Amino acid sequence: MNFNLLAAGLDESLAEIVAKLQSLMDSFWIYIVLALAGVVVIWGAYIGIKIAIAHRNEEKINAKDMVKQLIIGIVIIFVVAMGAPLLINGLSAWVGA
């Protein structure tokens, strides 16, 4: 009997945590996206300058590797940015079930 009360209390606690996470993500989502976009633009400009001033072949190769890393970073950021709300909604559905 005690286990049912404990489980009900745990479900309510999880529901509160998920609701707070959803409200936090909703309130900060635009700022997170803008900050990440700003970082990508600044880093892309930095890499572009490095490519433009590269004179030796190894500098050009390093700059091209940095472009590859930037693209991989953008993909990872996109996956995390799209996955976080889905994860929170999944937690919400799981707690509600």
C-alpha positions in Angstrom: 0.0 0.0 0.0 2.9 2.4 0.8 4.4 1.7 -2.5 1.3 3.0 -4.3 1.5 6.3 -2.4 5.2 6.6 -3.1 4.7 5.9 -6.8 1.9 8.5 -7.0 4.1 11.1 -5.2 7.0 10.3 -7.6 4.7 10.7 -10.6 3.5 14.1 -9.3 7.1 15.2 -8.7 8.1 14.1 -12.2 5.1 15.9 -13.7 6.1 19.1 -11.9 9.7 18.8 -13.1 8.7 18.2 -16.7 6.3 21.1 -16.6 9.0 23.4 -15.3 11.4 22.1 -18.0 8.8 22.9 -20.7 8.2 26.4 -19.4 12.0 27.0 -19.1 12.6 25.8 -22.7 9.7 27.9 -24.0 10.9 31.0 -22.3 14.6 30.7 -23.3 14.3 28.9 -26.7 14.6 32.0 -28.9 17.6 33.3 -26.9 19.4 29.9 -27.1 18.8 29.8 -30.9 20.0 33.4 -31.4 23.1 32.8 -29.3 24.0 29.6 -31.2 23.4 31.4 -34.5 25.7 34.2 -33.4 28.4 31.8 -32.5 28.1 30.0 -35.8 28.3 33.3 -37.7 31.3 34.6 -35.8 33.2 31.3 -36.1 32.3 31.1 -39.8 33.7 34.6 -40.3 36.8 33.7 -38.4 37.3 30.6 -40.6 36.6 32.6 -43.7 39.3 35.1 -42.8 41.8 32.2 -42.1 41.0 30.8 -45.6 41.5 34.2 -47.2 44.9 34.9 -45.6 46.2 31.3 -45.9 49.3 31.3 -48.1 50.8 27.9 -47.5 49.1 24.6 -48.4 49.1 23.3 -44.9 47.4 26.5 -43.7 44.7 26.0 -46.4 44.3 22.3 -45.4 43.9 23.3 -41.7 41.3 26.0 -42.7 39.4 23.4 -44.8 39.4 21.0 -41.8 38.0 23.8 -39.7 35.2 24.3 -42.2 34.4 20.5 -41.9 34.4 20.8 -38.1 32.1 23.8 -38.3 29.6 21.9 -40.4 29.7 18.9 -38.1 29.2 21.3 -35.1 26.2 22.9 -36.8 24.7 19.5 -37.4 25.2 18.4 -33.8 23.8 21.7 -32.5 20.7 21.3 -34.8 20.2 17.7 -33.6 20.4 18.7 -29.9 18.2 21.7 -30.5 15.5 19.7 -32.2 15.9 16.7 -29.8 15.6 18.6 -26.5 11.9 19.6 -26.9 11.1 16.1 -28.2 12.8 14.6 -25.2 10.9 16.8 -22.8 7.6 16.0 -24.6 8.4 12.3 -24.4 9.1 12.6 -20.7 5.8 14.4 -20.3 3.9 11.7 -22.2 5.7 9.0 -20.2 4.9 10.6 -16.9 1.3 11.2 -17.9 0.8 7.5 -18.9 
